[in-house]
Amino acid sequence: MPLSREKLNDLHELGRLLESLTSSAYSLYLLGQEQAAGEIVGTVEDLVEDTKGVVEGLRAPPP
């Protein structure tokens, strides 16, 4: 996948979403809502995998 503004924007948005979800999970944990925090962490794990796919695509040589 060639480097493009669209793909970099996708990566940026994933990063912002990861930051927001991580912050929410931490806040919930501090409030004693460990189960809700754990559910968000599961979502973060999925997004990290998606982010890895985007990064791998950006680093791949063009066809």
N, CA, C and O atoms as a printed pandas DataFrame, in Angstrom:
     atom_number atom_name residue_name chain_id  residue_number  x_coord  y_coord  z_coord
0              1         N          MET        A               1    0.855   -1.163    0.000
1              2        CA          MET        A               1    0.000    0.000    0.000
2              3         C          MET        A               1    0.903    1.229    0.000
3              4         O          MET        A               1    1.682    1.409    0.935
4              5         N          PRO        A               2    0.820    2.067   -1.009
5              6        CA          PRO        A               2    1.678    3.247   -1.063
6              7         C          PRO        A               2    1.285    4.262    0.016
7              8         O          PRO        A               2    0.130    4.348    0.432
8              9         N          LEU        A               3    2.269    5.009    0.440
9             10        CA          LEU        A               3    2.051    6.047    1.437
10            11         C          LEU        A               3    1.128    7.108    0.848
11            12         O          LEU        A               3    1.342    7.594   -0.263
12            13         N          SER        A               4    0.111    7.451    1.607
13            14        CA          SER        A               4   -0.817    8.468    1.132
14            15         C          SER        A               4   -1.343    9.258    2.321
15            16         O          SER        A               4   -1.280    8.820    3.470
16            17         N          ARG        A               5   -1.852   10.412    2.011
17            18        CA          ARG        A               5   -2.441   11.257    3.059
18            19         C          ARG        A               5   -3.589   10.522    3.745
19            20         O          ARG        A               5   -3.744   10.599    4.964
20            21         N          GLU        A               6   -4.385    9.817    2.964
21            22        CA          GLU        A               6   -5.534    9.090    3.507
22            23         C          GLU        A               6   -5.089    8.030    4.514
23            24         O          GLU        A               6   -5.666    7.912    5.595
24            25         N          LYS        A               7   -4.063    7.262    4.153
25            26        CA          LYS        A               7   -3.590    6.199    5.043
26            27         C          LYS        A               7   -2.942    6.772    6.304
27            28         O          LYS        A               7   -3.119    6.237    7.398
28            29         N          LEU        A               8   -2.189    7.866    6.143
29            30        CA          LEU        A               8   -1.604    8.507    7.317
30            31         C          LEU        A               8   -2.692    9.087    8.215
31            32         O          LEU        A               8   -2.574    9.056    9.440
32            33         N          ASN        A               9   -3.741    9.610    7.608
33            34        CA          ASN        A               9   -4.864   10.116    8.387
34            35         C          ASN        A               9   -5.540    8.974    9.147
35            36         O          ASN        A               9   -5.905    9.133   10.312
36            37         N          ASP        A              10   -5.707    7.829    8.493
37            38        CA          ASP        A              10   -6.279    6.657    9.169
38            39         C          ASP        A              10   -5.442    6.277   10.384
39            40         O          ASP        A              10   -5.980    5.991   11.454
40            41         N          LEU        A              11   -4.129    6.276   10.213
41            42        CA          LEU        A              11   -3.227    5.927   11.301
42            43         C          LEU        A              11   -3.332    6.947   12.437
43            44         O          LEU        A              11   -3.333    6.580   13.612
44            45         N          HIS        A              12   -3.419    8.207   12.082
45            46        CA          HIS        A              12   -3.558    9.269   13.078
46            47         C          HIS        A              12   -4.857    9.102   13.864
47            48         O          HIS        A              12   -4.862    9.222   15.089
48            49         N          GLU        A              13   -5.942    8.829   13.172
49            50        CA          GLU        A              13   -7.230    8.645   13.835
50            51         C          GLU        A              13   -7.217    7.424   14.754
51            52         O          GLU        A              13   -7.776    7.467   15.850
52            53         N          LEU        A              14   -6.589    6.347   14.318
53            54        CA          LEU        A              14   -6.469    5.170   15.183
54            55         C          LEU        A              14   -5.686    5.516   16.445
55            56         O          LEU        A              14   -6.043    5.077   17.539
56            57         N          GLY        A              15   -4.636    6.290   16.299
57            58        CA          GLY        A              15   -3.844    6.707   17.456
58            59         C          GLY        A              15   -4.656    7.540   18.432
59            60         O          GLY        A              15   -4.568    7.349   19.645
60            61         N          ARG        A              16   -5.433    8.450   17.909
61            62        CA          ARG        A              16   -6.281    9.288   18.774
62            63         C          ARG        A              16   -7.339    8.449   19.481
63            64         O          ARG        A              16   -7.629    8.671   20.656
64            65         N          LEU        A              17   -7.904    7.503   18.778
65            66        CA          LEU        A              17   -8.904    6.631   19.379
66            67         C          LEU        A              17   -8.283    5.764   20.471
67            68         O          LEU        A              17   -8.874    5.579   21.535
68            69         N          LEU        A              18   -7.096    5.239   20.205
69            70        CA          LEU        A              18   -6.397    4.439   21.214
70            71         C          LEU        A              18   -6.115    5.268   22.465
71            72         O          LEU        A              18   -6.297    4.791   23.585
72            73         N          GLU        A              19   -5.677    6.489   22.275
73            74        CA          GLU        A              19   -5.391    7.365   23.414
74            75         C          GLU        A              19   -6.654    7.622   24.233
75            76         O          GLU        A              19   -6.626    7.558   25.462
76            77         N          SER        A              20   -7.746    7.907   23.559
77            78        CA          SER        A              20   -9.004    8.189   24.237
78            79         C          SER        A              20   -9.518    6.973   25.006
79            80         O          SER        A              20   -9.933    7.087   26.160
80            81         N          LEU        A              21   -9.488    5.822   24.364
81            82        CA          LEU        A              21   -9.966    4.607   25.026
82            83         C          LEU        A              21   -9.092    4.232   26.216
83            84         O          LEU        A              21   -9.600    3.812   27.256
84            85         N          THR        A              22   -7.790    4.380   26.066
85            86        CA          THR        A              22   -6.880    4.063   27.159
86            87         C          THR        A              22   -7.133    4.988   28.344
87            88         O          THR        A              22   -7.139    4.546   29.493
88            89         N          SER        A              23   -7.337    6.252   28.068
89            90        CA          SER        A              23   -7.633    7.218   29.124
90            91         C          SER        A              23   -8.944    6.866   29.829
91            92         O          SER        A              23   -9.034    6.942   31.055
92            93         N          SER        A              24   -9.944    6.487   29.060
93            94        CA          SER        A              24  -11.231    6.103   29.643
94            95         C          SER        A              24  -11.102    4.862   30.509
95            96         O          SER        A              24  -11.672    4.795   31.599
96            97         N          ALA        A              25  -10.357    3.883   30.027
97            98        CA          ALA        A              25  -10.158    2.657   30.801
98            99         C          ALA        A              25   -9.456    2.969   32.116
99           100         O          ALA        A              25   -9.832    2.438   33.161
100          101         N          TYR        A              26   -8.460    3.808   32.073
101          102        CA          TYR        A              26   -7.722    4.170   33.282
102          103         C          TYR        A              26   -8.634    4.896   34.269
103          104         O          TYR        A              26   -8.609    4.609   35.466
104          105         N          SER        A              27   -9.432    5.828   33.773
105          106        CA          SER        A              27  -10.360    6.558   34.638
106          107         C          SER        A              27  -11.363    5.617   35.288
107          108         O          SER        A              27  -11.631    5.720   36.486
108          109         N          LEU        A              28  -11.914    4.708   34.508
109          110        CA          LEU        A              28  -12.864    3.740   35.062
110          111         C          LEU        A              28  -12.206    2.860   36.116
111          112         O          LEU        A              28  -12.811    2.559   37.145
112          113         N          TYR        A              29  -10.982    2.453   35.864
113          114        CA          TYR        A              29  -10.250    1.635   36.831
114          115         C          TYR        A              29  -10.070    2.395   38.147
115          116         O          TYR        A              29  -10.278    1.841   39.226
116          117         N          LEU        A              30   -9.683    3.663   38.047
117          118        CA          LEU        A              30   -9.498    4.476   39.247
118          119         C          LEU        A              30  -10.803    4.689   40.000
119          120         O          LEU        A              30  -10.794    4.880   41.216
120          121         N          LEU        A              31  -11.913    4.658   39.294
121          122        CA          LEU        A              31  -13.228    4.807   39.920
122          123         C          LEU        A              31  -13.760    3.489   40.474
123          124         O          LEU        A              31  -14.870    3.434   41.003
124          125         N          GLY        A              32  -12.963    2.431   40.349
125          126        CA          GLY        A              32  -13.361    1.135   40.884
126          127         C          GLY        A              32  -14.214    0.304   39.945
127          128         O          GLY        A              32  -14.782   -0.707   40.359
128          129         N          GLN        A              33  -14.313    0.708   38.701
129          130        CA          GLN        A              33  -15.124   -0.017   37.730
130          131         C          GLN        A              33  -14.204   -0.873   36.864
131          132         O          GLN        A              33  -14.036   -0.634   35.668
132          133         N          GLU        A              34  -13.619   -1.874   37.509
133          134        CA          GLU        A              34  -12.607   -2.694   36.844
134          135         C          GLU        A              34  -13.168   -3.500   35.676
135          136         O          GLU        A              34  -12.480   -3.690   34.673
136          137         N          GLN        A              35  -14.401   -3.976   35.793
137          138        CA          GLN        A              35  -14.973   -4.771   34.705
138          139         C          GLN        A              35  -15.135   -3.918   33.443
139          140         O          GLN        A              35  -14.778   -4.349   32.347
140          141         N          ALA        A              36  -15.670   -2.716   33.605
141          142        CA          ALA        A              36  -15.840   -1.828   32.449
142          143         C          ALA        A              36  -14.480   -1.461   31.853
143          144         O          ALA        A              36  -14.325   -1.406   30.634
144          145         N          ALA        A              37  -13.501   -1.212   32.718
145          146        CA          ALA        A              37  -12.153   -0.896   32.239
146          147         C          ALA        A              37  -11.584   -2.070   31.455
147          148         O          ALA        A              37  -10.953   -1.879   30.416
148          149         N          GLY        A              38  -11.805   -3.283   31.948
149          150        CA          GLY        A              38  -11.312   -4.476   31.265
150          151         C          GLY        A              38  -11.934   -4.659   29.893
151          152         O          GLY        A              38  -11.266   -5.095   28.955
152          153         N          GLU        A              39  -13.218   -4.326   29.774
153          154        CA          GLU        A              39  -13.884   -4.430   28.475
154          155         C          GLU        A              39  -13.270   -3.449   27.474
155          156         O          GLU        A              39  -13.083   -3.778   26.303
156          157         N          ILE        A              40  -12.964   -2.258   27.945
157          158        CA          ILE        A              40  -12.338   -1.271   27.065
158          159         C          ILE        A              40  -10.944   -1.732   26.659
159          160         O          ILE        A              40  -10.532   -1.544   25.514
160          161         N          VAL        A              41  -10.223   -2.334   27.594
161          162        CA          VAL        A              41   -8.885   -2.841   27.277
162          163         C          VAL        A              41   -8.970   -3.880   26.158
163          164         O          VAL        A              41   -8.095   -3.924   25.292
164          165         N          GLY        A              42  -10.007   -4.713   26.164
165          166        CA          GLY        A              42  -10.199   -5.675   25.079
166          167         C          GLY        A              42  -10.364   -4.977   23.737
167          168         O          GLY        A              42   -9.825   -5.428   22.726
168          169         N          THR        A              43  -11.105   -3.884   23.729
169          170        CA          THR        A              43  -11.278   -3.100   22.508
170          171         C          THR        A              43   -9.952   -2.486   22.068
171          172         O          THR        A              43   -9.641   -2.448   20.878
172          173         N          VAL        A              44   -9.177   -2.009   23.036
173          174        CA          VAL        A              44   -7.859   -1.436   22.730
174          175         C          VAL        A              44   -6.967   -2.489   22.085
175          176         O          VAL        A              44   -6.259   -2.200   21.120
176          177         N          GLU        A              45   -6.998   -3.699   22.609
177          178        CA          GLU        A              45   -6.190   -4.780   22.027
178          179         C          GLU        A              45   -6.554   -5.010   20.566
179          180         O          GLU        A              45   -5.674   -5.193   19.725
180          181         N          ASP        A              46   -7.851   -5.002   20.264
181          182        CA          ASP        A              46   -8.292   -5.177   18.876
182          183         C          ASP        A              46   -7.800   -4.025   17.992
183          184         O          ASP        A              46   -7.348   -4.245   16.869
184          185         N          LEU        A              47   -7.891   -2.808   18.506
185          186        CA          LEU        A              47   -7.445   -1.650   17.729
186          187         C          LEU        A              47   -5.937   -1.659   17.506
187          188         O          LEU        A              47   -5.457   -1.216   16.462
188          189         N          VAL        A              48   -5.195   -2.160   18.480
189          190        CA          VAL        A              48   -3.744   -2.262   18.306
190          191         C          VAL        A              48   -3.438   -3.197   17.137
191          192         O          VAL        A              48   -2.547   -2.918   16.335
192          193         N          GLU        A              49   -4.168   -4.297   17.041
193          194        CA          GLU        A              49   -3.966   -5.221   15.921
194          195         C          GLU        A              49   -4.308   -4.542   14.597
195          196         O          GLU        A              49   -3.590   -4.702   13.610
196          197         N          ASP        A              50   -5.407   -3.781   14.577
197          198        CA          ASP        A              50   -5.774   -3.045   13.365
198          199         C          ASP        A              50   -4.688   -2.034   12.991
199          200         O          ASP        A              50   -4.351   -1.870   11.819
200          201         N          THR        A              51   -4.152   -1.364   14.004
201          202        CA          THR        A              51   -3.103   -0.375   13.779
202          203         C          THR        A              51   -1.857   -1.029   13.210
203          204         O          THR        A              51   -1.212   -0.476   12.319
204          205         N          LYS        A              52   -1.518   -2.199   13.716
205          206        CA          LYS        A              52   -0.363   -2.930   13.184
206          207         C          LYS        A              52   -0.558   -3.213   11.697
207          208         O          LYS        A              52    0.381   -3.093   10.911
208          209         N          GLY        A              53   -1.770   -3.586   11.317
209          210        CA          GLY        A              53   -2.055   -3.856    9.906
210          211         C          GLY        A              53   -1.873   -2.625    9.040
211          212         O          GLY        A              53   -1.325   -2.715    7.941
212          213         N          VAL        A              54   -2.325   -1.476    9.522
213          214        CA          VAL        A              54   -2.171   -0.232    8.765
214          215         C          VAL        A              54   -0.690    0.110    8.624
215          216         O          VAL        A              54   -0.237    0.483    7.542
216          217         N          VAL        A              55    0.063   -0.016    9.719
217          218        CA          VAL        A              55    1.496    0.305    9.685
218          219         C          VAL        A              55    2.237   -0.641    8.745
219          220         O          VAL        A              55    3.079   -0.204    7.961
220          221         N          GLU        A              56    1.931   -1.919    8.820
221          222        CA          GLU        A              56    2.582   -2.883    7.925
222          223         C          GLU        A              56    2.285   -2.549    6.469
223          224         O          GLU        A              56    3.160   -2.662    5.610
224          225         N          GLY        A              57    1.057   -2.140    6.194
225          226        CA          GLY        A              57    0.697   -1.755    4.836
226          227         C          GLY        A              57    1.450   -0.524    4.371
227          228         O          GLY        A              57    1.843   -0.433    3.208
228          229         N          LEU        A              58    1.653    0.424    5.275
229          230        CA          LEU        A              58    2.390    1.638    4.922
230          231         C          LEU        A              58    3.873    1.362    4.703
231          232         O          LEU        A              58    4.524    2.039    3.907
232          233         N          ARG        A              59    4.397    0.378    5.401
233          234        CA          ARG        A              59    5.828    0.077    5.291
234          235         C          ARG        A              59    6.144   -0.861    4.134
235          236         O          ARG        A              59    7.304   -1.001    3.747
236          237         N          ALA        A              60    5.132   -1.496    3.589
237          238        CA          ALA        A              60    5.358   -2.450    2.497
238          239         C          ALA        A              60    5.795   -1.707    1.236
239          240         O          ALA        A              60    5.323   -0.603    0.964
240          241         N          PRO        A              61    6.685   -2.309    0.478
241          242        CA          PRO        A              61    7.086   -1.666   -0.782
242          243         C          PRO        A              61    5.916   -1.658   -1.763
243          244         O          PRO        A              61    5.089   -2.570   -1.751
244          245         N          PRO        A              62    5.845   -0.643   -2.601
245          246        CA          PRO        A              62    4.757   -0.600   -3.582
246          247         C          PRO        A              62    4.848   -1.789   -4.534
247          248         O          PRO        A              62    5.936   -2.286   -4.825
248          249         N          PRO        A              63    3.693   -2.235   -5.012
249          250        CA          PRO        A              63    3.692   -3.393   -5.926
250          251         C          PRO        A              63    4.339   -3.084   -7.259
251          252         O          PRO        A              63    4.412   -3.955   -8.126
